[in-house]
């Protein structure tokens, strides 16, 4: 896989200087799809919010700084699946933090002391990501695109940082439907960057249908 990544990267470098624009059709689709999703899932959103409030108090949502298009930082919004002092728990324990970085900026399934019981279910079902449709409406994200990463994670992309940042991050994408958390670096680089050549209305719709299937199977979610 590493040789495959290296070969494809040389191809991406050839088109790296081409100005990438965000298609009008894609923005229109994002707005319509997100509005539809937010309306349809409103009862689920309200129910989850109430359960979190009753079981663990405020805040209901969790915000984290992620890299957007052109390197702009934005706050991604999810339902809170961790304890309230999750960042403190991660930073104060060098061993946990080291494992977090070595495991592609997440802790192995079942080994993360920060995740609540309800949070485990929300992650497995991907329901924790419903609030991200607000990110899409605001224009920070798109429905289909590479997964938004934390700033320190950008180093994984080496010479292809600018190419990765030329794309608006998405709720779902090639990496998610290919295995998500089961696929780490450097394989993930190939999958994420491949979207720049594959993107289009029909491809995006295909990814959305694959995502629905993967969510029901709970593939790679933890």
KAJOSUL-V979302 format. One record per pair of residues at least 4 apart in sequence whose ideal C-beta (glycine too) atoms are under 7 Angstrom apart, sorted by the first residue. I is the first residue (numbers start at 0). J is the second residue. D is the distance in whole Angstrom. If there is no record, write none. Layout:
# KAJOSUL-V979302
i->I j->J d->D
i->I j->J d->D
This chain:
# KAJOSUL-V979302
i->0 j->4 d->6
i->0 j->186 d->5
i->1 j->5 d->6
i->1 j->185 d->6
i->2 j->6 d->6
i->3 j->7 d->6
i->3 j->189 d->6
i->4 j->8 d->6
i->4 j->185 d->5
i->4 j->188 d->6
i->4 j->189 d->5
i->7 j->11 d->6
i->7 j->189 d->6
i->8 j->12 d->6
i->8 j->159 d->6
i->11 j->15 d->6
i->11 j->159 d->6
i->11 j->162 d->5
i->11 j->192 d->6
i->15 j->161 d->6
i->15 j->162 d->5
i->19 j->165 d->4
i->21 j->25 d->6
i->21 j->26 d->6
i->21 j->167 d->6
i->23 j->27 d->6
i->24 j->28 d->6
i->24 j->200 d->6
i->25 j->29 d->6
i->25 j->141 d->6
i->26 j->30 d->7
i->27 j->31 d->6
i->28 j->32 d->6
i->28 j->142 d->7
i->29 j->33 d->6
i->29 j->135 d->5
i->29 j->141 d->5
i->29 j->142 d->5
i->30 j->34 d->6
i->30 j->136 d->7
i->31 j->35 d->6
i->32 j->36 d->6
i->32 j->142 d->5
i->33 j->37 d->6
i->33 j->132 d->4
i->33 j->135 d->4
i->33 j->136 d->5
i->33 j->142 d->7
i->34 j->38 d->6
i->35 j->39 d->6
i->36 j->40 d->6
i->36 j->132 d->5
i->37 j->41 d->7
i->37 j->132 d->5
i->40 j->44 d->6
i->40 j->129 d->6
i->41 j->45 d->6
i->42 j->46 d->6
i->43 j->47 d->6
i->43 j->126 d->7
i->44 j->48 d->6
i->44 j->129 d->6
i->45 j->49 d->6
i->46 j->50 d->6
i->47 j->51 d->6
i->47 j->78 d->6
i->47 j->126 d->6
i->48 j->52 d->6
i->48 j->59 d->5
i->49 j->53 d->6
i->50 j->54 d->6
i->50 j->117 d->6
i->51 j->55 d->6
i->51 j->59 d->5
i->51 j->78 d->7
i->51 j->79 d->6
i->51 j->117 d->7
i->52 j->56 d->6
i->52 j->57 d->7
i->52 j->59 d->6
i->54 j->117 d->6
i->55 j->115 d->6
i->58 j->79 d->6
i->59 j->78 d->7
i->59 j->79 d->6
i->60 j->76 d->5
i->60 j->77 d->7
i->60 j->78 d->6
i->60 j->79 d->6
i->60 j->130 d->6
i->61 j->77 d->5
i->61 j->79 d->4
i->61 j->81 d->7
i->62 j->74 d->4
i->62 j->75 d->7
i->62 j->76 d->6
i->63 j->74 d->7
i->63 j->75 d->6
i->64 j->72 d->5
i->64 j->74 d->6
i->65 j->73 d->6
i->65 j->75 d->5
i->65 j->147 d->4
i->65 j->148 d->6
i->65 j->149 d->6
i->65 j->168 d->7
i->66 j->70 d->6
i->66 j->72 d->6
i->66 j->147 d->6
i->66 j->148 d->6
i->66 j->150 d->6
i->66 j->153 d->6
i->66 j->164 d->7
i->67 j->71 d->4
i->67 j->72 d->7
i->67 j->73 d->5
i->67 j->139 d->5
i->67 j->147 d->7
i->67 j->167 d->7
i->67 j->168 d->6
i->68 j->164 d->7
i->68 j->166 d->7
i->68 j->167 d->4
i->69 j->164 d->6
i->70 j->164 d->5
i->73 j->139 d->4
i->75 j->131 d->6
i->75 j->134 d->6
i->75 j->147 d->6
i->76 j->130 d->4
i->76 j->131 d->6
i->76 j->133 d->6
i->76 j->134 d->6
i->77 j->127 d->5
i->77 j->128 d->6
i->77 j->130 d->6
i->77 j->131 d->7
i->78 j->121 d->6
i->78 j->126 d->7
i->78 j->127 d->4
i->78 j->129 d->7
i->78 j->130 d->6
i->80 j->114 d->6
i->80 j->115 d->6
i->80 j->118 d->3
i->80 j->121 d->5
i->80 j->122 d->6
i->80 j->127 d->5
i->81 j->85 d->4
i->81 j->113 d->4
i->81 j->114 d->6
i->81 j->115 d->7
i->81 j->118 d->6
i->82 j->88 d->7
i->82 j->113 d->5
i->82 j->115 d->6
i->84 j->88 d->6
i->85 j->89 d->6
i->85 j->113 d->4
i->86 j->90 d->6
i->87 j->91 d->6
i->88 j->92 d->7
i->88 j->112 d->6
i->88 j->113 d->5
i->89 j->95 d->6
i->89 j->96 d->6
i->89 j->99 d->6
i->89 j->113 d->7
i->90 j->96 d->6
i->92 j->96 d->6
i->93 j->97 d->6
i->94 j->98 d->7
i->95 j->99 d->6
i->96 j->100 d->7
i->97 j->101 d->6
i->98 j->102 d->6
i->98 j->106 d->6
i->99 j->104 d->6
i->99 j->105 d->7
i->99 j->106 d->5
i->100 j->104 d->6
i->102 j->106 d->6
i->102 j->107 d->6
i->103 j->183 d->4
i->103 j->184 d->6
i->104 j->149 d->6
i->104 j->152 d->5
i->105 j->180 d->6
i->106 j->110 d->5
i->106 j->111 d->4
i->108 j->221 d->4
i->114 j->118 d->5
i->114 j->119 d->6
i->117 j->121 d->6
i->118 j->122 d->6
i->119 j->123 d->6
i->120 j->124 d->6
i->121 j->126 d->5
i->121 j->127 d->4
i->122 j->127 d->6
i->122 j->220 d->6
i->122 j->221 d->6
i->123 j->217 d->5
i->123 j->220 d->5
i->123 j->221 d->7
i->124 j->217 d->7
i->125 j->214 d->5
i->125 j->220 d->5
i->128 j->170 d->6
i->131 j->135 d->7
i->131 j->140 d->6
i->131 j->170 d->5
i->132 j->136 d->7
i->133 j->137 d->6
i->134 j->139 d->5
i->134 j->140 d->4
i->135 j->140 d->5
i->135 j->141 d->6
i->135 j->142 d->6
i->135 j->170 d->7
i->140 j->147 d->7
i->140 j->167 d->7
i->140 j->168 d->5
i->140 j->169 d->6
i->140 j->170 d->6
i->141 j->167 d->5
i->141 j->169 d->5
i->142 j->169 d->6
i->142 j->170 d->6
i->142 j->171 d->7
i->142 j->207 d->7
i->143 j->169 d->5
i->143 j->171 d->6
i->143 j->172 d->6
i->143 j->203 d->4
i->143 j->206 d->5
i->143 j->207 d->7
i->144 j->166 d->6
i->144 j->167 d->5
i->144 j->168 d->5
i->144 j->169 d->3
i->144 j->172 d->5
i->144 j->194 d->7
i->145 j->163 d->7
i->145 j->166 d->6
i->145 j->168 d->6
i->145 j->169 d->6
i->145 j->172 d->5
i->145 j->174 d->7
i->145 j->191 d->4
i->145 j->194 d->6
i->146 j->168 d->6
i->146 j->172 d->6
i->146 j->174 d->6
i->146 j->175 d->7
i->147 j->168 d->3
i->148 j->152 d->4
i->148 j->153 d->6
i->153 j->160 d->6
i->155 j->184 d->5
i->155 j->188 d->7
i->156 j->160 d->5
i->156 j->163 d->5
i->156 j->188 d->6
i->159 j->163 d->6
i->159 j->192 d->6
i->160 j->164 d->6
i->161 j->165 d->6
i->162 j->192 d->6
i->162 j->195 d->7
i->163 j->191 d->7
i->163 j->192 d->6
i->166 j->194 d->7
i->166 j->195 d->6
i->171 j->175 d->5
i->171 j->176 d->7
i->171 j->206 d->6
i->171 j->207 d->7
i->171 j->210 d->4
i->172 j->194 d->6
i->172 j->206 d->6
i->173 j->177 d->6
i->173 j->190 d->5
i->173 j->191 d->7
i->173 j->193 d->6
i->173 j->194 d->5
i->173 j->206 d->7
i->174 j->179 d->7
i->174 j->182 d->7
i->174 j->187 d->6
i->174 j->190 d->4
i->174 j->191 d->5
i->175 j->179 d->5
i->175 j->210 d->6
i->176 j->206 d->6
i->176 j->209 d->4
i->176 j->210 d->6
i->176 j->213 d->6
i->177 j->182 d->6
i->177 j->190 d->5
i->178 j->182 d->4
i->178 j->219 d->5
i->179 j->218 d->7
i->179 j->219 d->3
i->179 j->220 d->6
i->180 j->219 d->5
i->180 j->220 d->7
i->180 j->221 d->6
i->181 j->219 d->4
i->182 j->186 d->5
i->182 j->187 d->6
i->182 j->190 d->7
i->183 j->187 d->6
i->184 j->188 d->6
i->186 j->190 d->7
i->187 j->191 d->6
i->188 j->192 d->6
i->189 j->193 d->6
i->193 j->197 d->6
i->194 j->198 d->6
i->197 j->202 d->5
i->198 j->202 d->6
i->198 j->203 d->7
i->199 j->203 d->7
i->200 j->204 d->7
i->201 j->205 d->6
i->202 j->206 d->7
i->203 j->207 d->7
i->204 j->208 d->7
i->205 j->209 d->6
i->206 j->210 d->6
i->207 j->211 d->7
i->208 j->212 d->7
i->209 j->213 d->6
i->210 j->214 d->6
i->211 j->215 d->7
i->212 j->216 d->6
i->213 j->218 d->5
